[in-house]
Amino acid sequence: MRLNQFDLNLLVAFDVLVEERNVTRAARRMNVTQSAMSAALKRLREAFDDDILVQNGRRMLPTSNALVLAPQVSAAILELRSILSTGMAFEPGQSKRVFRLIASDYITTVLISPLLPRLEAEAPGIRLDITLPRSNIGAMLEHGEIDLLISPETFLEADHPRELMFEERHVVVGCARNPVFARAMTEADFYGCGHVAVSVSRDGTFIENWMRQRGDGRRIEVLCASFIQAPWMLPGTQRLALMHERLARVMAPGLGLAIAEPPIELPVMREMMQHHRARSTDRGLAWLRQRIAEQARLGS
């Protein structure tokens, strides 16, 4: 088949199908119907004269030819996306671009939310598509499915550019009526109370992973699926939570919470931005990164 007769969008479908190995999941990821994805698979099979995916019991497996083609197709998609994003001037006031970010609810609360008024004033037509962290972040970045990853340094990918936004401490937070906040908190106070913890994905969180590695002695009574849930579990109880200091300062006044210095030594967390190396000359992304970095400095 000649290139001028080939629909390049099929390459994106190929990439997702080979990775997901499931038509339904691939359709969901590309935001199309299952029948549309099945039709794309049929056209791919005709174009490459290969089955691409074959049924193996209840699963579908890529053919040997598909596995050989997969890295080449992924690289071609990234190159095309890079050409499209860097080959045009970026005018914030005129742009209708969608920026795809991965960021926790902590970051959206303390960094993205206060930045929105400025973004609206400078670029009213852009859209931020924000996804919560998940276990396949590395694959999403590698395949060019996201523009920007905002994450602690420990969760970044090794082969792509990164930049420090700010350093963050963790503090102890709890109901202001809890007597342990009436004095300097001791280790006995800290470990004597029940705790609220956060688990956002199979990869864990910065502070929970560190506590586990040192031999966590806390009694976890509530496990939340997001950072924003945790402070709501504290009012009227004797429970404590280790929270990002910036988030604690935002949430504590409205919920009647107290903040204390941790009685144990905790590491400083380095919050970073990371983008795919192919997007380093992307003018629109450079603009957004600059605005985020400026907002991070304002909050430091």
N, C-alpha and C positions, 0 to 999 in steps of 0.2 A: 504493500500500500504506500502511495506517495504521501509526503508530509502534508501537502496542501489539501489532501482528502481526509486527514486524520484530525479528530477533535482533541485538542490538547487537554481539555478537561478530563478526558479519560485517563490521563496519566495520574491525576490526583485520585481518581477512583481506584486505579490499580494500586497505588501506594497504600491507601487506607484498607482496601480489601486484603492485601497480602499481610498487612500488620494485624488486622482484627481477625482474619480467617473466619469471618462470619458476616453474611450479607445483612442481617438485621442490625448488628452493631455498627457496621460500616455505614449503613443508611442513616442511623441515628447520629453518628459522628459528623456526617456531611450534611445533615439537616435536609434529607430528601426522603421520599417514600421508599419502602422496601421494593416495590415493583420497579421504581426508577433505578435503584441500585442493581437489581437483577438484570435489567435491560442493559446497564453499563457493562456488567460482567459478560453478557452475551456479545456485545460489540467488541470488548477486549479480546475475547476468545477468537472472534472472527479476524480481528486485525493482526493478532500475533500467531494465529493458527496453532493455538495451544489452549489447554483447558484452564490454565491460570490457577484455579482452585478445584480440587477433586474431593468428593465425599469419601470419608474414611470412618465408617461407623456413624457416630453422631456428630463427628467433627468434620471440618473441611481443612485440607492441607494444601499448601502451595505446591505446584509442580516444580521439578528441578529447574526448568527454564525460568519460571517466575522468580525463584530464589536468586538466580543469577542476575536477572534484570532488576530486582528490587533496589539494590543500592545505587544503580545507575539512574533509575527513575527518580529516586529521592533526591539525588544530587542535581538532576536536571530541573526538578520542581523548585528547589532552593535557588538555583541560578536564575530561573525565570522570574521568581518573586523578587529577587534582588534587583534584576534589571528594571522591573516595573516600579519598584519603590525608589530607586536611586536615579532613574533616568528622567524624572520629572521634578521640576521645582516644587517646593512645598510652601504654599501660602496659607498660613493658619486661618486667616479670616475667610478664605474661600473653600477650604478643604472640607470634604465630606467623608474623610477617611475613618475607618474603624480600627482602633488599636486594641489588640488582644493581649491582655495581661493575666498573669497568675499572681495572686496576692492573697494573703490571709485576711480575715475580717479585722484582725488587729491592725494591719497596714492600711486597709481601706478606712478605718476609723481615725487613726492618728495622722495619716499622711495624705491619702487620696481625697478624702472628704473635705478637708480644709483647702485643698488645691482646686477644687471644682469651680468656685466662683471665678478664679483667674482664668482657668481654661475656657469657661463659658464666655468671658469677656474677649479673650484673644481668638478663640476658635469655636464659635458657637455651633458649627456644623459637624464637628467630629463626634465620634462615639467611643466610649470605653467599654469594652467587653471583658469583664473581670470574672475569672474563674478561680475558685478556691483550690488550694494545693491538693494534689493527689499523687499517687505512687508512680504514675507514668510521666511525671514532669520532664524527665530527661528525654524521653522519646518525643514528646511534643515539641520541645525546644529544637532537638536535632532535626526533626522533619519540617521545621518552619511553621508549625501550627500556632505558635504564639510569638508575639513581638517582643515581650519583655517579661522576665521572671524577677519578682521581688521576693527575696528569701534570705534567711540566715546563711552565712558563708558555708556552713557545714553541709548544706543541701544543694550547692551549686554543681554544675557540670565542669569537668576539668578543662575542656578544650575550647571554651568560648570566653569572650571578654567579660570582665566584671568591674564594677566600681562600687566603692564604699559610699553608702548614704549617711549612716550614723551608727554610733555604738549605743547599745541599750543595756540598762541594768534590769535586774528582776528584784521586786520587793515583795514583802508579805502583806496581804490584804485580808481584812475580815470585818465583821460587824463592829461598829464603833463601841457598842456596849459590851463587847467581849473583854473581860478583865485583863487579858494578857496585853492589851494595848495601853493599860494604865501605867506601865513601867517599861523599862528597856527589856525587850523580849529576849528570853534565854532559849538555849537549845531544848531544855526541858519543856518550856512553854510551847515551842514550835512542834515538837514531836508528840506532846501530850494532847494536842487537838486533832480532830479529824480534818481531812483535807479534801479540797476540790481540785481535780487535775483535768488536763485537756489532752485529747488524742484526735488529731485532725486527719491522719492517714496512717497506713502501715509503717511509714517512715518515722513516725513519732514527731515530737517537737524538740526544739533546742534544749529547753530546760528539763523536760521530762527524761530525755535521753541521758542528759548529764547526771541527773539524780539517780537514775537506774544504774549507770556505770559505777557510781561511787558507793553503791549499796544503799538503796533508798530505805529509810526507816519510817517513812510516813504511813499513816493509816488512811488510805484513799477511800472516802465514803461516797463521793460523787465523781463520775467521769463524764465530762462534757465533750461534745463533738466540735465545739468552736470556742475561740477565746472570748467572744462576746457573751456566751452563755455563762461562763464561770462566775463573774461578779454577781449575777442575779441569783446564784445559789447560796450567797453568803448572808444577806440581811436576816436578822432574827435567829441566827444559829451561832454556834461556837466554832464553826469551821474556818479554816484558813486556806488561802490560795497563793501560790507563787505567780505573780503577774508581771508583765512588762511595765516598767515604771510609767511610760507615756500613757499607756492604756489605763493604768490605775488612776492617774491624775485626772483623766477624762471622766471615768465612771464613778469614782468614789463620792463626789459631792451629792449627786442625785440619788444615790442608794444608801446614804448614811454609813459609808465604810471608812475604816481607818487604815492608814498605811504605816508600816514599820520597816526598819532596816532588818534584813535577814540576819539571824544569829549564827548562820553558817556562811562560809566563804563561797560565793557563787561566781562563775565566770562571766565576763562581759560578752554580750552577743553582738556580732558585727552584721548589721543588716545591709544587704547588697542588692544591686541591680545587675542583671545579666541578659545579654542579647546574643543571638546567633552571630558568629564571626562574619557570615555573608551579609549581615545587615549593618556593618560598621559605618558604611557611607550612606545609609538611609537618612535622608534629610529630615523627613517627618519624625522618625524615631529619635533622631538626635535632638530635635526640638522638644519632644516630650520628655526625654531623659533629662534635659537641662532644667525643665520646669519642675520635675520631680526632685531633682537634686537641690534646687533652690528652696523648695518647700521644706525639704529635710533639714537644711541648714537653719531655716527660720524656727523649727521646732526644737533645735538642739539647745 
